[in-house]
Amino acid sequence: MNRKDYQQSLDYLYGLEKFGMIFGLEKVEAILRAIGNPHLEVQTIHIGGTNGKGSTAAMMASILQQEGYHVGLYTSPHLIRFTERIKVDGKEIDQEVVAELTEWIRERIETTGVTPPFTFFDFTTAMALHYFKQKRVDLAILEVGLGGRLDSTNVVDPLLSIITNVSKDHEEVLGGTLLKIAYEKAGIIKKGRPLITAASQPQILRIFSKICKEKDSPIYRMGREFSYVPCEGGHFNYQGIHRRFWDLTVNLHGPHQIINAVTALAAMEVLDELGYVVSNEAMINGLNRVEWPGRLEMVCSSPRVFLDGAHNPAGALVLKESLQKEFEYRRLILIVGIMKDKNYKFILRTLAPLADHLILTQPNIPRAASPELLQKALERNGKKAEIVQDVQKAIDRGLSIASSEDLLCITGSLYTVGEARAYFLPKEKL
């Protein structure tokens, strides 16, 4: 394959973004029919929720791979490369395969009369499911793109569903209240299929329990059917459905990752009940070896530089807690770039007061908020900030003023984090 074929495939795929978000399953189901309904031949686990979906999915994939299963993983968005979205046993799909599948699927949908508009996510979801079928995976873990009920991934009938949590995000699409958002996310609950959730709000748990009862679906809730006790140094004890573990650790930073880990462990117990044997050893080793870039990820040690895609209010609160409780530093230098369709006022109000030096920037994407817009929001709270338009130049500036005792944190959007990661890890661009 020459590089041109792959680039032409990406041009076609990203060109589908002109249709925006088209919610509903009609188009993705039509594409899947055109390519032989691969989703009917792949055993899946479906993960939704506002935050923590990707981390939980990565932990589950790591555990299952430790047990020796052949595991597919479909997540979004990517940080640097499109191929990050589709993996088998931790290995990204080859660029050559992306080019071949894009061309083949295009031919199939044209032959069978599937006409636009359909979305980037409709097409890539179908591509992932076909690839997992080709690779004969034992299990495929699918992360919901947005919401749940009308998300392209909701074509599957999974072995089990997971809803990590529910908080406000994408309110213009999912609804302006937590209850409306919860109903959208509950759309992934399937008849007779277990639900695992770490949601904590009583009214949301009542919704989930009601829907599970109507669908005769077992429900496993954090704090009821399974729970944990945090210990010193980021360790924790797990009290599960049938198993108990003491002094566990997870190879990801932040107290919120313990909640994701506990959710993953509970899912493994349920999966074990469904006939997919998962040993204690695999559970422990999977958590110890999991990798999930861009979430409190350290990319430089002197000065210490952390990347975190805190792109919504709940994510900002989690990052704030981590910065206050998990790290020691002389000064915090914060570089922030946020999407204009996000609640940037809340994110800034949460994170800006922590910073000794604040740099506002803008990733190279049309949806990004201008640093001037962010600065205007800050001025109401009397917080001063420096503006550096380009993410790479913002990092240069941050590094130039950081001492070895300082902490440099780059956050606000996964797009900002992706550009920062390419800066520190240039080989990842390849």
Buried (B, 14 or more C-beta within 10 A) or exposed (E): EEEEBBEBBBEBBEEBEEBEBBBBBEBBBBBBBBBEBBBEEBBBBBBBBBBBBBBBBBBBBBBBBBBEBBBBBBBBBBBBBBBBBBBBBEEBBEBEBBBBBBBEBBEBBEEEEBEEEBBBBBBBBBBBBBBBBEBEBBBBBBBBBBBBBBBBBBBBBBBBBBBBBBBBBBBEBBBEEBBEBBBBBBBBBBEEBBBBBBBEBEEBBEBBBEBBEEBEBBBBBBEEBBBBEEBEEBBBBBBBBEBEBEEBBBBBBBBBBBBBBBBBBBBBBBBBEEEBEBBEEBBBBBBEBBEBBBBBBEBBEEBBBBBBBBBBBBBBBBBBEBBEEEBEBEBBBBBBBBBEEBBBBBBBBBBBEBBEBBBBBBBEEEEBBBBEBBBEBBEEEEBEBBBBEBBBEBBEBBBEBBEEEBBBBBBBBBBBBBBBBBBBBEEBEE
